[in-house]
Amino acid sequence: MKKTIVIIAFTALISLAFCSPGDSVGMTAYDFQRSGSFGQRLFVDSNRHVYIYWMKADLFFYGWWDKRMQLNIRNADGTYHGAVIVSGDSSGFGTIDVARDTNPDFQRLVVCYHHEIGYNQYYPFIDVDSGNGTGAFPNDPKHPPNTNNILWPCVACANNGNIIMAAMYSVYDQHLFVTTDYGLTWANPENFDSVAVHSHFVRASNNPGSNKVVFTNTKYITDSVAMGMLDNDVYYMLSTDGGVTWGPHTNITHYQPQDSIRGWYGTNAVFDLNDNLHVVWTGRHVSAGMYWEESKIFHWDEVSNTISAVSGPNPIFPGGWWGWIHNDGYYGSYRLPADEPQMIVDRTTGWLYCMWHGQTDTSDYSLAGWPNGDFYGAFSTDGGLTWDAYGSAYGYVNLTNTHTPGAPTGQCEDEDFMTANPFTVNDSIFITYIEDKDAGICVDVEGDTTDNPVRMWVFHKSLISGPANVEEVKAEKPTTTDLTAYPNPFRKTTTFSIGQRVEGQEIKIYDIGGRLVKSLSFSHAFTPLPFAVIWLGDDANGHVLPAGVYVCRYEEGAKTLTSKIVKLE
């Protein structure tokens, strides 16, 4: 039987139909997910369970006590577990990791959060899933002793089974804790002072046989808590035994009074395939006037001991700095025009990817004047010394590229509070984020409170680095009999797939007037499961088709499968 895939273009609908990319896995009215370093709120285990974690509040929440942590899990077949409550009321600001085991079926999700268990009694908790991909919470959460009012925890799981927690007391000091028995007992190997922001972050190596763990943070240069939010050096500390003992607390930046750069916060780190350490952070431009006016993303690695700029020049501002021109250059509470970097290691090539939040469109702000943020990306093939993006004149690419200038409450496309899986899976990058429907942080009276989708987006790494060979572009996709497209949205290429064996397939692409612009035919009898076809977004003459919303339809007798995709500029 002849089988046909028909793709129909509706370019006129793009402004009406487009939304932030990825699956909606939950909702929250609390757009502000974490202050300082964003930590880890998504992780993919060896069984390809994707864990997505966020702070949940209903639309008409009444305050801090009306929040809790929530979880969803995407299974290997592409189905979702469904959102589950992880913690009780008066809890939040958590991160996750997966307890390591050589047997994937024994890998278990570890969550953390801080929780008020009595009046003014806040403790940092961890909790461990009852099984691989089970999502059974709460499940006997535990906290280190004597940790009242130690908040903002983040967690990492070492290959030797240890769980490491970093947390912060008020705005003065930070602490490291480690447990070897899932929280029954704890050690407190390190403490830090002279900190004024929630800059702490921990990452365990994912390389087999390695027990490396890194702690990163910032410490203020001036002897002032007030200025400590603005004038910081960036530090790291390394453990090679799963967090039991630690090396020196090492200053990476050594900023001097005459320097025009200071560390902000938002540190992130990964270990590359050679188990070498890489750290990224947000830096602010001291001579820009007010502290929030200009920023860059910076990278350092332990092999070259060199600091490089990741975020290429923003066309709005000169000198490579990112800036904002509305609200007197004010980007929002505790935010800078380019901030919150996330690093990803390419498990195929060893390349590095960095993503961050920002905006380069001077007109794209909400009706209330707050920027509708996008996510940007760059990659490095030389260990972070230089950074670029495929087909970009600026060295980075706008990945989400949604534009809703002047949008009122409920209609903004403001992508924010993004974290990424620290390594690629099947050459794809996994992120989670909040699609804020009114830009700005509502709890800081920036925009109105809205019910916002929590999204999980999987896209092929070629959106940043470009395909070395178009035939090699095979984005991570679930095992399913549905018709799917990855990446979606796409700019240059997308891969249609059907999780069933097909033969004699034919793809036809029509423009909005019904004119056939390209036909792709394949004569071989069978294709691998799942069936996959790459479309370059071009016509029969090789000319690139315009951006728009496309509907892909697979027909086989009485059976029809459809999927909507979006082609970007």
C-alpha positions as CSV (number, residue, x, y, z in Angstrom):
1,M,0.0,0.0,0.0
2,K,1.3,3.4,-0.8
3,K,1.9,5.6,2.2
4,T,2.1,9.4,2.0
5,I,3.3,12.1,4.3
6,V,1.8,15.5,3.5
7,I,3.2,18.7,4.9
8,I,1.0,21.8,4.5
9,A,2.4,25.3,5.2
10,F,0.4,28.0,6.9
11,T,2.9,30.9,7.1
12,A,0.2,33.4,8.0
13,L,-0.6,31.5,11.2
14,I,2.8,31.8,12.9
15,S,1.9,34.8,15.0
16,L,-1.2,33.2,16.2
17,A,-0.1,29.6,16.8
18,F,3.4,29.8,18.1
19,C,4.2,29.3,21.7
20,S,7.3,28.5,23.8
21,P,8.8,25.1,22.6
22,G,8.6,21.8,24.4
23,D,6.1,19.7,26.3
24,S,4.0,21.2,29.1
25,V,4.6,18.9,32.0
26,G,2.9,20.9,34.8
27,M,1.8,24.4,35.9
28,T,2.9,26.9,38.5
29,A,1.9,30.4,39.4
30,Y,5.2,30.9,41.2
31,D,7.5,31.9,38.3
32,F,10.5,32.6,40.6
33,Q,12.0,29.1,40.9
34,R,15.4,29.9,42.5
35,S,17.6,32.8,43.4
36,G,21.4,32.8,42.7
37,S,22.7,29.7,41.0
38,F,19.7,27.9,39.4
39,G,21.1,24.4,40.2
40,Q,19.7,21.2,38.5
41,R,16.0,20.7,38.0
42,L,16.2,18.2,35.2
43,F,18.2,14.9,34.9
44,V,18.2,12.0,32.5
45,D,19.1,8.6,34.0
46,S,20.6,5.6,32.2
47,N,17.1,4.1,31.5
48,R,16.2,7.4,29.8
49,H,13.8,8.5,32.4
50,V,13.7,12.3,32.3
51,Y,13.0,13.8,35.7
52,I,11.6,17.3,35.7
53,Y,11.3,19.2,39.1
54,W,9.8,22.5,39.9
55,M,8.2,24.6,42.7
56,K,4.5,24.5,42.5
57,A,2.0,27.2,43.6
58,D,-1.6,27.5,42.6
59,L,-2.9,30.6,40.8
60,F,-4.3,32.2,43.9
61,F,-1.5,31.3,46.4
62,Y,-1.4,33.2,49.6
63,G,2.3,33.3,50.5
64,W,5.4,31.3,51.2
65,W,3.4,28.6,53.0
66,D,1.3,27.9,49.9
67,K,4.2,26.3,47.9
68,R,5.6,22.8,47.4
69,M,7.9,20.9,45.1
70,Q,6.4,18.9,42.2
71,L,7.8,16.2,39.9
72,N,7.0,14.7,36.5
73,I,8.8,11.9,34.7
74,R,9.1,11.3,31.0
75,N,9.4,7.6,30.4
76,A,11.6,6.0,27.7
77,D,8.6,5.5,25.5
78,G,7.7,9.2,25.5
79,T,4.8,8.9,27.9
80,Y,4.6,10.9,31.1
81,H,4.2,9.7,34.6
82,G,2.1,12.7,35.6
83,A,2.8,15.5,38.0
84,V,3.2,14.4,41.7
85,I,3.6,16.4,44.9
86,V,7.1,15.7,46.4
87,S,7.0,17.9,49.5
88,G,4.6,19.4,52.0
89,D,3.4,23.0,52.1
90,S,5.8,25.7,53.0
91,S,8.6,24.1,51.0
92,G,10.5,24.9,47.8
93,F,13.6,26.0,46.0
94,G,14.9,22.5,45.4
95,T,17.2,20.7,43.0
96,I,17.8,17.1,41.9
97,D,20.3,14.5,40.9
98,V,20.2,10.7,40.4
99,A,22.0,8.3,42.7
100,R,24.6,6.4,40.7
101,D,24.7,2.7,40.1
102,T,26.2,0.5,37.4
103,N,22.8,-1.2,37.2
104,P,20.5,1.4,35.7
105,D,17.5,-0.3,37.4
106,F,19.0,0.6,40.8
107,Q,19.5,4.3,40.0
108,R,17.1,6.4,42.0
109,L,16.1,10.1,41.9
110,V,17.4,12.2,44.8
111,V,15.5,15.5,45.5
112,C,16.2,18.3,47.9
113,Y,14.3,21.4,49.1
114,H,14.0,23.5,52.2
115,H,10.9,23.1,54.3
116,E,9.3,25.0,57.2
117,I,8.3,22.3,59.7
118,G,7.3,24.7,62.5
119,Y,7.2,28.4,63.0
120,N,10.5,29.8,61.8
121,Q,12.0,26.3,61.6
122,Y,13.4,25.8,58.1
123,Y,15.5,22.8,57.3
124,P,17.3,21.5,54.1
125,F,15.9,18.1,53.3
126,I,16.8,15.3,50.9
127,D,14.4,12.5,49.8
128,V,15.1,9.4,47.7
129,D,12.7,7.7,45.3
130,S,11.6,4.2,46.2
131,G,12.7,2.8,42.9
132,N,14.0,3.7,39.4
133,G,11.5,6.0,37.7
134,T,8.8,5.3,40.4
135,G,8.1,8.9,41.5
136,A,7.0,7.8,45.0
137,F,7.2,10.9,47.2
138,P,7.3,11.9,50.0
139,N,9.4,8.9,51.1
140,D,11.0,9.6,54.5
141,P,12.8,12.9,53.9
142,K,15.8,13.6,56.1
143,H,18.0,16.6,56.9
144,P,21.4,17.1,58.5
145,P,21.4,17.8,62.2
146,N,21.6,21.4,63.6
147,T,20.6,23.0,60.3
148,N,17.7,25.2,61.3
149,N,17.5,28.2,58.9
150,I,20.0,26.7,56.6
151,L,18.2,27.1,53.3
152,W,18.5,27.0,49.5
153,P,19.9,23.5,49.2
154,C,21.4,21.9,46.1
155,V,22.4,18.3,45.7
156,A,24.8,16.1,43.8
157,C,25.3,12.3,43.8
158,A,28.8,10.8,43.4
159,N,29.6,7.6,41.7
160,N,30.5,5.9,45.0
161,G,27.0,6.4,46.3
162,N,27.6,9.5,48.5
163,I,25.1,12.4,48.4
164,I,26.5,15.9,48.7
165,M,24.4,18.9,49.8
166,A,25.4,22.6,49.7
167,A,23.2,25.1,51.5
168,M,23.3,28.6,52.9
169,Y,22.5,30.3,56.2
170,S,20.9,33.7,55.6
171,V,23.3,35.9,53.6
172,Y,26.5,35.2,55.5
173,D,27.8,31.7,55.1
174,Q,27.5,28.5,53.2
175,H,27.9,24.9,54.2
176,L,28.7,21.5,52.7
177,F,27.2,18.2,54.0
178,V,27.8,14.7,52.8
179,T,25.9,11.5,53.6
180,T,27.0,7.9,52.8
181,D,23.7,6.3,53.8
182,Y,20.9,8.3,52.1
183,G,20.6,10.8,54.9
184,L,20.7,8.6,58.0
185,T,24.0,10.2,59.1
186,W,25.8,13.3,57.9
187,A,29.2,14.9,58.0
188,N,29.9,18.6,57.6
189,P,33.3,18.8,56.0
190,E,33.4,22.5,54.9
191,N,31.9,25.9,55.7
192,F,32.4,29.3,54.0
193,D,31.9,32.9,55.1
194,S,32.0,36.2,53.2
195,V,29.1,35.3,50.9
196,A,26.1,37.5,50.2
197,V,24.2,35.6,47.5
198,H,22.9,32.1,46.8
199,S,25.8,31.4,44.5
200,H,26.6,27.8,45.7
201,F,26.4,24.9,43.3
202,V,27.6,21.3,43.4
203,R,28.2,18.9,40.6
204,A,29.4,15.2,40.6
205,S,31.2,13.8,37.7
206,N,29.2,11.5,35.4
207,N,32.3,9.8,34.0
208,P,32.6,6.1,34.9
209,G,35.0,5.4,37.8
210,S,35.4,9.0,38.8
211,N,34.4,10.2,42.3
212,K,35.0,13.9,41.6
213,V,32.7,16.5,43.0
214,V,33.0,20.2,42.6
215,F,31.6,23.0,44.8
216,T,31.4,26.5,43.2
217,N,30.4,29.8,44.7
218,T,31.2,33.5,44.9
219,K,32.8,35.5,47.8
220,Y,32.6,39.2,48.0
221,I,35.7,41.2,47.4
222,T,34.8,44.2,49.6
223,D,34.2,43.6,53.3
224,S,30.5,44.5,53.0
225,V,27.4,42.3,52.7
226,A,25.6,45.1,50.9
227,M,28.3,45.3,48.2
228,G,28.7,41.5,48.3
229,M,25.9,41.1,45.8
230,L,27.8,43.2,43.3
231,D,31.5,42.7,43.8
232,N,32.5,39.0,43.9
233,D,35.3,36.6,42.9
234,V,34.4,33.1,41.7
235,Y,35.7,30.1,43.6
236,Y,35.8,26.4,43.3
237,M,36.7,23.5,45.5
238,L,37.3,19.9,44.4
239,S,36.8,16.5,46.0
240,T,38.1,13.3,44.4
241,D,36.5,10.9,46.9
242,G,32.8,11.7,46.6
243,G,32.8,14.7,49.0
244,V,34.5,13.2,52.0
245,T,37.6,15.3,51.8
246,W,38.1,18.5,49.8
247,G,41.0,20.4,48.2
248,P,41.6,24.1,48.6
249,H,39.0,26.8,48.1
250,T,40.5,28.3,44.9
251,N,39.9,31.8,43.6
252,I,39.4,31.6,39.8
253,T,39.0,35.3,38.9
254,H,41.2,37.4,41.3
255,Y,39.4,40.6,40.3
256,Q,41.3,43.7,41.2
257,P,39.9,47.2,42.2
258,Q,40.9,48.6,38.8
259,D,39.2,45.8,36.9
260,S,36.0,46.6,35.0
261,I,34.5,43.2,35.7
262,R,33.0,41.6,38.9
263,G,31.5,38.2,39.5
264,W,27.7,38.3,40.0
265,Y,26.3,34.9,40.8
266,G,24.8,32.1,38.8
267,T,27.7,29.7,38.8
268,N,27.5,26.3,37.0
269,A,30.1,23.6,36.3
270,V,30.6,20.3,34.5
271,F,33.4,17.7,34.1
272,D,34.2,17.0,30.5
273,L,34.9,13.5,29.0
274,N,38.5,13.7,30.2
275,D,37.1,14.5,33.7
276,N,38.5,18.0,33.6
277,L,36.6,20.8,35.3
278,H,34.8,23.7,33.6
279,V,33.1,26.6,35.4
280,V,30.8,29.3,34.0
281,W,29.3,32.3,35.6
282,T,27.7,35.7,35.1
283,G,30.0,38.8,35.2
284,R,28.8,42.4,35.5
285,H,30.4,45.5,33.9
286,V,31.5,47.7,36.8
287,S,31.8,50.9,34.7
288,A,28.4,50.6,33.1
289,G,26.7,52.8,35.7
290,M,24.1,51.0,37.7
291,Y,25.0,47.4,38.5
292,W,22.3,45.8,36.4
293,E,23.0,47.5,33.1
294,E,25.6,45.2,31.4
295,S,26.8,41.6,31.8
296,K,28.6,38.7,30.1
297,I,28.8,35.0,30.5
298,F,32.4,33.8,31.3
299,H,34.1,30.3,31.2
300,W,37.2,28.9,32.9
301,D,38.7,25.4,32.8
302,E,41.4,23.8,34.9
303,V,43.6,22.7,32.0
304,S,44.2,26.0,30.3
305,N,43.5,28.1,33.5
306,T,42.1,30.7,31.1
307,I,39.0,32.9,31.3
308,S,37.0,33.4,28.1
309,A,33.8,35.2,27.2
310,V,31.0,32.8,26.1
311,S,28.3,35.3,25.1
312,G,29.3,37.0,21.9
313,P,28.6,40.7,21.2
314,N,25.0,41.8,21.7
315,P,23.9,44.0,18.8
316,I,22.2,46.3,21.3
317,F,25.3,47.3,23.1
318,P,29.0,47.8,22.1
319,G,32.0,46.0,23.4
320,G,30.5,42.6,23.6
321,W,28.4,43.4,26.7
322,W,24.7,42.5,27.0
323,G,22.4,45.3,28.1
324,W,18.8,46.4,28.2
325,I,17.4,49.8,27.3
326,H,14.0,49.9,29.0
327,N,13.2,50.7,32.7
328,D,16.4,52.7,32.9
329,G,18.3,49.6,31.9
330,Y,16.8,47.6,34.8
331,Y,16.3,44.0,33.8
332,G,14.5,42.8,36.9
333,S,15.1,41.7,40.5
334,Y,18.4,40.0,41.0
335,R,18.8,39.6,37.2
336,L,21.3,40.9,34.6
337,P,20.8,41.2,30.8
338,A,22.7,37.9,30.2
339,D,22.7,35.5,33.1
340,E,22.2,32.1,34.6
341,P,24.5,29.9,32.3
342,Q,24.1,26.2,32.0
343,M,26.8,23.9,30.6
344,I,26.4,20.6,28.7
345,V,29.0,18.1,27.6
346,D,28.6,16.4,24.2
347,R,29.1,12.7,24.9
348,T,29.8,12.0,21.3
349,T,32.4,14.6,20.4
350,G,33.5,16.0,23.8
351,W,32.5,19.5,22.7
352,L,31.0,21.9,25.2
353,Y,27.7,23.7,25.0
354,C,26.6,26.7,27.1
355,M,23.1,28.1,27.3
356,W,22.0,31.3,29.1
357,H,19.0,33.6,29.5
358,G,18.8,37.1,27.9
359,Q,17.2,39.2,25.2
360,T,18.6,41.0,22.1
361,D,15.3,42.4,20.8
362,T,14.8,45.9,22.2
363,S,11.1,45.9,21.4
364,D,10.3,42.6,23.1
365,Y,9.0,43.6,26.5
366,S,5.7,43.1,28.2
367,L,3.0,45.7,28.5
368,A,4.3,46.4,32.0
369,G,7.8,46.9,30.6
370,W,9.6,43.7,31.6
371,P,11.8,41.8,29.1
372,N,10.4,38.7,27.5
373,G,13.5,36.5,27.8
374,D,14.8,34.0,25.3
375,F,17.4,31.2,25.7
376,Y,20.7,31.5,23.8
377,G,23.4,29.0,23.1
378,A,27.0,28.6,21.9
379,F,29.5,25.7,21.6
380,S,33.2,25.2,21.9
381,T,35.4,22.6,20.2
382,D,38.6,23.6,22.0
383,G,37.7,23.1,25.7
384,G,36.1,26.5,26.1
385,L,38.9,28.8,24.8
386,T,36.6,30.0,21.9
387,W,32.9,29.9,21.4
388,D,30.7,30.0,18.3
389,A,27.3,29.0,17.0
390,Y,26.3,27.6,13.6
391,G,25.5,30.2,11.0
392,S,25.7,33.1,13.5
393,A,27.6,36.4,13.0
394,Y,27.6,37.0,16.8
395,G,28.9,33.6,18.0
396,Y,25.6,32.5,19.6
397,V,22.1,31.5,18.5
398,N,18.7,32.4,19.9
399,L,17.2,29.0,20.6
400,T,13.6,29.9,21.6
401,N,13.3,33.1,19.6
402,T,9.7,33.9,20.7
403,H,8.6,37.5,20.3
404,T,5.6,39.0,22.0
405,P,6.3,42.8,22.2
406,G,3.8,44.7,24.2
407,A,2.0,41.6,25.3
408,P,-0.5,42.0,28.2
409,T,-0.9,39.7,31.1
410,G,-1.4,36.1,30.1
411,Q,0.0,36.5,26.6
412,C,3.8,36.9,27.1
413,E,6.3,34.3,25.9
414,D,8.9,34.9,28.6
415,E,11.2,31.8,28.9
416,D,13.0,31.8,32.2
417,F,14.5,29.8,35.1
418,M,16.1,27.2,32.8
419,T,18.3,24.3,33.8
420,A,19.8,21.7,31.4
421,N,20.8,18.1,31.7
422,P,24.7,18.3,32.0
423,F,25.3,15.9,29.1
424,T,23.8,15.2,25.7
425,V,21.6,12.1,25.2
426,N,21.4,10.7,21.7
427,D,23.0,13.9,20.5
428,S,20.2,15.9,22.0
429,I,20.0,18.6,24.7
430,F,17.3,18.4,27.4
431,I,16.1,21.5,29.3
432,T,13.3,22.5,31.6
433,Y,12.1,26.1,32.2
434,I,9.1,28.2,33.1
435,E,7.0,29.8,30.3
436,D,6.1,33.0,32.2
437,K,2.9,34.4,30.8
438,D,3.5,37.9,32.3
439,A,7.2,38.8,32.2
440,G,8.9,39.8,35.4
441,I,9.0,38.1,38.8
442,C,5.5,38.3,40.2
443,V,6.5,37.9,43.9
444,D,8.7,41.0,43.4
445,V,5.8,42.9,42.0
446,E,7.1,42.7,38.4
447,G,4.1,41.8,36.3
448,D,1.0,40.0,37.4
449,T,0.6,36.5,38.8
450,T,-0.3,34.0,36.1
451,D,-0.6,30.3,35.8
452,N,2.5,29.3,33.9
453,P,3.4,26.1,31.9
454,V,6.4,24.2,33.2
455,R,8.1,23.0,30.0
456,M,10.5,20.2,29.1
457,W,12.2,20.7,25.7
458,V,14.4,18.3,23.8
459,F,16.3,19.6,20.8
460,H,19.1,18.3,18.6
461,K,22.5,19.8,19.4
462,S,22.7,20.9,15.7
463,L,20.5,23.9,16.6
464,I,23.7,25.3,18.2
465,S,26.6,23.6,16.5
466,G,25.1,22.7,13.1
467,P,25.0,19.3,11.5
468,A,28.4,17.9,10.4
469,N,26.4,15.7,8.0
470,V,22.7,16.1,7.5
471,E,22.2,12.3,7.4
472,E,23.6,12.1,11.0
473,V,21.0,14.4,12.4
474,K,18.9,12.1,14.6
475,A,17.5,13.9,17.6
476,E,16.6,12.0,20.7
477,K,13.0,10.8,20.4
478,P,10.8,8.5,22.4
479,T,9.8,5.1,21.3
480,T,6.3,5.7,20.0
481,T,4.0,4.8,17.0
482,D,3.0,8.5,16.7
483,L,4.3,10.8,14.1
484,T,6.8,13.2,15.7
485,A,9.3,15.8,14.7
486,Y,12.6,16.6,16.4
487,P,13.7,19.4,16.8
488,N,10.4,21.3,17.0
489,P,10.5,24.3,16.5
490,F,13.4,24.1,14.0
491,R,15.4,26.4,11.8
492,K,17.4,24.4,9.3
493,T,16.5,20.7,9.6
494,T,13.9,18.6,11.4
495,T,13.5,14.8,11.5
496,F,10.0,13.2,11.1
497,S,9.7,9.8,12.7
498,I,7.1,7.1,13.1
499,G,7.7,4.4,15.6
500,Q,6.6,1.6,13.2
501,R,8.1,-0.1,10.2
502,V,6.9,1.5,6.9
503,E,7.6,0.9,3.2
504,G,7.3,2.8,-0.1
505,Q,7.1,6.1,1.8
506,E,6.5,9.4,0.0
507,I,6.7,13.0,1.4
508,K,5.0,15.8,-0.4
509,I,5.2,19.5,0.7
510,Y,2.7,22.0,-0.4
511,D,2.6,25.8,0.0
512,I,-0.3,27.7,1.3
513,G,-1.9,28.0,-2.2
514,G,-1.8,24.2,-2.6
515,R,1.1,24.2,-5.1
516,L,3.4,21.2,-4.8
517,V,6.9,22.7,-4.0
518,K,8.8,19.5,-3.3
519,S,8.4,15.8,-3.4
520,L,10.7,13.3,-1.6
521,S,10.4,9.6,-2.6
522,F,12.2,6.6,-1.3
523,S,12.2,3.2,-3.1
524,H,13.7,0.9,-0.5
525,A,11.3,-1.7,0.9
526,F,12.0,-1.2,4.6
527,T,13.5,1.3,6.9
528,P,14.8,0.9,10.5
529,L,12.4,1.2,13.4
530,P,11.5,4.0,14.0
531,F,11.1,5.2,10.5
532,A,12.8,8.6,10.1
533,V,13.0,11.2,7.3
534,I,15.0,14.5,7.4
535,W,13.5,17.6,5.9
536,L,15.8,20.6,5.1
537,G,13.0,23.1,5.0
538,D,13.6,23.8,1.3
539,D,11.7,23.5,-1.9
540,A,12.4,21.5,-5.1
541,N,15.0,24.1,-6.2
542,G,16.9,24.0,-2.9
543,H,15.5,27.4,-1.8
544,V,14.7,27.8,1.9
545,L,10.9,28.0,2.5
546,P,9.6,30.8,4.7
547,A,9.0,30.5,8.4
548,G,5.6,29.2,9.4
549,V,3.5,26.6,11.1
550,Y,3.4,23.3,9.2
551,V,1.1,20.4,9.6
552,C,2.6,17.0,8.9
553,R,0.1,14.2,8.1
554,Y,0.8,10.5,7.6
555,E,-1.8,8.5,5.8
556,E,-2.1,4.8,5.5
557,G,-5.5,3.6,4.4
558,A,-8.0,4.8,7.0
559,K,-5.3,5.6,9.5
560,T,-4.1,9.2,9.8
561,L,-1.4,10.6,12.1
562,T,-0.8,14.3,12.3
563,S,1.8,16.5,14.0
564,K,2.2,20.3,14.0
565,I,5.7,21.7,13.6
566,V,7.1,25.3,13.5
567,K,9.8,26.5,11.1
568,L,11.7,29.5,12.5
569,E,13.6,32.2,10.6
